[in-house]
Amino acid sequence: MSQQVHRRVGAEFEAIAKDGVRIRGTRYDGVARGPCLVLVHSLAMDRRFWDGLIGCLSADCSIIAYDCRGHGDSDKPPGPYTIEIFGDDLAAVLDHAGWPSAAVAGASMGGCTTLAFATRHRARVDGLGLIDTTDWYGEDAPSAWEKRAEKAEQEGIASLVPFQVTRWFTEAFRKAHSQTTQACVDVFLANDIAAYAATCRMLGHADLRAGLSSLNVPVNIVVGEEDYATPVAMAQAMQKRLPNASLRVIPHAMHLTPVEVPDVVAAELTALLRRISSAIALPNGRPEHG
């Protein structure tokens, strides 16, 4: 969606989830035995969400970006969905790649998926990047997300576009980067309404707070200063529940910071990978992945 700093050529893949759902994505192998990173997109986006950011990361880093179930090129089974299923899908992606563990970073819905994966598959987590996300949307979340699901079902997904774009990006960004904004709108409009509604309801019932205190891996939290979808207060609350978490608030940015400021978010993920290398007592600073 955004212009890459340098181009990386990836290979398409298809992983199979526990229930047979096909999860499709792209794998970018690093030029050296560097760190492994999985990227999980936000609600109603797809793996292209990360295009601008991937070009900002080191060529040594092996990267997987995939389409969550119900999104992009992956299967769109009927609901209901749960965040635990999404976390297990991520494990299936690692299985397909042959990676015993990896750093995992997710934005918004992808951050919830990342936390679900981490709490269910702790041994497979080297570190976490939590971007514009939360571990719990609050007491009114079930009703709020239900209303969004129903609006899509009753009025069509296009009816949500004005609401979405003002949450995604600042007004200044939308004016200066109209093509990038429209690219996100186009991805949003291509969503399967039933899958979108099922995912909304899933997020409304997601509560990942209980498992956070046992996650001792390095965690870098990033949030836009003007994000009112998952505001700074939610990021601060999440940081308090995580034993080894840093927090960076990005000035003048909103909810889709990997698209709005990909270089800044990439720098935070690079810092996360350095923290992981320092924390792992191996000769090369990293577990080896094929």
N, C-alpha and C positions, 0 to 999 in steps of 0.2 A: 504494500500500500504506500509506503514511503520509499524514497530513493535510497538504495543501499550505498554504504561507504565502499565496500568491495563486494564483488559478486562471488557467491558460492553455489556450486552445482550440487544438487541433492539427488538421491535415488528414492523413488516412490516405493512404499511397502504396504502390506496388508497384514495386520495382526488379527488374531481371533480371540475374542473375549470368552469368558467362562460359559456364557450362554449361547455362544455361536455367532454373536454380533461381530461384523467385520469393522475393524477400526483402521482407517487409512491415514497415512502420513508421509512425511519426507524425512529422510536421514541424510545428514551432512557429516561425512567422516572427516576428522581432523587430519592434518598433514603429519602429525606426530602423536605419540601416545600421551595425549593431554587429557584434560577432564572431560567428563560426559555430562551433558545437560539436556533435560527434557523440558519443553515449553508447552504450556497448556493455555489455550486462548480463552477469551471472555464469552459471555452469553451471546448467542446469535452471530458470532464471528466464526472464522475457521482458521486453519493454520497460516494463511497468508497474513493474518494479523501481525506476525512476527517478522515479516520480510525485511523491513527497514532495520530492525534491531539485529538480526542475524549477521548482517554485513558489518556491524560494529564490533562483533566479538572476535577474539583471536582465532586465527586459522588453525591453531593447535587443538581447539576445542571441538569435540564431536557433539553434534546437536541433533535432536529429534524434535520436530514439530508435528503434531497430529491433530486430526479432527475428532473432537469428542463425539460420542454416540449422539445421534439426533442432529448432527451438524455436518456441514460440508459434504465430503465424499463418503463419510462413514455411514453405516446403516442407521435407519431411523425406525427402530421398533416401536410398537405402541407402548404407552406408559402403563402404570406409573414408573417414574425413575426415582432412584435414591442416590444421594451423594456417595454412599458406600459402593454402589455399583460403578459409579464414575471412577472412584479410587481404584477399584479392582481392574477396570479397563486399563488404567495406567500401568498397573503391574503386568498385564498381558502385553503391553507395548514393550516393556523392558524384557520380558521373556523372549519375544520375537527378535529383539535386537541382540540377545545374548549378553546383556549387561546385568551383572549381579546387583549393581546399585548405581545410583546417579544422583547428581544435584537436580532438583526439580523446581521450576519456577512457573507460577500461574498468575494470571490477571483476572480479577473479579471472580466470576464463576470458576475460572481455572485455579485461582488461589484456594477456593473451597475444595476443589478436586485434589489439589496438592496436599492439603491438610488431611483429607480423608485417606489418601494413599499413605501418608506418613504415619498416621495413627494405626493403620491396619497392617502396614508392611515396614515396620521400623528398621529392620536390618538392611533394607534396600535403599535407605535414604542417606545420602552424604551431606546434604544441606538443602535449605529451602529458600526460595525467593518468593515473597508474598507481596504482590503488586496490586494496589487499588482494590483491596479485598477485605474480608472479615471472616471471623470464625462463627459469627451469629448475627443475623440481620435484625434481631430484636423481637419483642413480644408481639408486635403487630405485623410481623413478617408474613405469617400464613395468609392473613386477609389481604394485605397489600399485594403480595405476589399473585394471589387468586384473582384479584381485580385485573391485573395486567394480563394474565392468561385468558380470562374471559373476554377482555377487550379484543385481543387478537382473534379469538374464536368467533366472536360475534360481529366485529367490524372490519376484520382483516388486518394483517400485520402492518400494512401501510399506515393505518390509523395511529400507530405508535411512533412513527418517524419523528414528528416534531418534538415529542417528549424525549426521545433517545438522543438526538443530536445535541440538545442543550445540556445533557448530562455527560456526553462523551468528551466534548472539547470546549475550550473557552471561545468566546465570540471572536476574539482577535485571531485565534488559530483558524476558525471556520472561514473567516474572510480571507486570510492569507493563503490558506491551503484548501481551496474549494474542491479540487480534484481528489485529494485524499479523503476529505469528508464524504464526497459522493461515492467513492469506492467503498467506504464502510456502509453507507446507506444501501448500496447495491447488494452487498453481502447479506445485510439484514433482511432485505426484501425477498431474497432467494430462499429464506428459511421455510421448512415444512411447518405449518401452523400447529399441527398436533404435537410434533416433537418440541417445538418452542414452548407450547403451553405446559407440556409435561415437565420440561426443564424449569420453567418458572415455579411450578408447584413444588418441585424438588428443592429449590433454593429457599422457598418459604418455610420449609420444614427442617432445613439443615441447621444443626447445632453441634459444632465441633469443639466447644470449649473444654469439655471434660478431659480430652486426651492430650492437651497441649503441655501440661507441666512435665510430662515424661519425655518430651522431645528435646534431647540434649544436643542435637546437631547445630551447627551454625545456621542462623536465620537472618536474612536481610529483608526488612519490611520497607516498602516504598509506597508513598501515597502523594497524590497531587494536593497542593494546598487548597485548591478550590473544588475538590471532589466532594459533592454532596450525596453521591450514591453510596459510597463507603467512606465517610468523612474521617478526618484526622483522629477524631476521638475514638473511632472504632479501631484504627490502627494502634493507637496508644494502649487501649484496653487489651488488644491481642499481644502487644509487646510485653505487657506485665505478666501475662499468663505463660510466656515462653522463657525458658531459663537462659537462652543464649542468643537473644535477638537484638539487632540494631534497628533503628528507625531513621529513615530519611524522608523529609517532607520537601517536595519539589515545588518551588514558588511558581505561581502563575500557570499552573497545570490543573487539569480536571481528572476525569475518570479513566481515560484510555491513554495513560502516559507512555506505554510502549510504542504507540503510534504518534503521539503528540511530541514526545521528546525521546526518541529511541536511543540516542547517544547517551543521554543521562541514565536511563534505565540499564543500558548495556554496561555502563561503568559500574553501577551497583552490582550487577551480576558478576562482573569481572572481580570486583572486590570480594564477593561471596566465594567465588572459586579459589581465590587466594587464601581466604580464611579456612576453607576446607583443606587445602594443601598443608597449611600450617598445623592443622589439628590432627592430621593422619600421620602416624609415625611409621612411614615406609621410606625406603631409599629415594624414591622419586616423588615422595609427598602425596601420592595418589594411589588408590587401588587400581590395579591394571584391568582394563576392559578390552575385549576383543572388538 
